[in-house]
Amino acid sequence: MTTLKEYTMRDYAHMHRELKRTRDAHELAMLIRNAAVTENVGSETEPKEQYIYGTLEDFFNYERINEKVWNGLPIEPEDVQNVDTDDVEDEDLDHILNATAQLNNQ
């Protein structure tokens, strides 16, 4: 079994990169699932379902986000219909920094 001090910074970088790739794949799966959500717009006798997001712009407003980026404005969660991953990245970074500090102290 590998102990904490046997990992190098390259190992931590590799593990973090793989974790981020895995998170991105899961986020894509969630986006695909969310884009395929339907709602019933018919009646009980004549049920009819349609997609909640009819177009890409309903799901991802590229023009609004692009304008904010060019104007230097922050992108709000309501601009993008996906999971806010900033908190996850901060937690991962904290973990890496704490592990680095432990390695430096040994």
Buried (B, 14 or more C-beta within 10 A) or exposed (E): EEEEEEBEEEEBEEEBEEEBEEBEEEBEEEBEEBBEEEEEEEEEEEEEEEEEBEEEEEBBBEEBBEEBEEEEEEEEEEBBBEBEEEEBEEEBEEEBEEBEEEBEEE
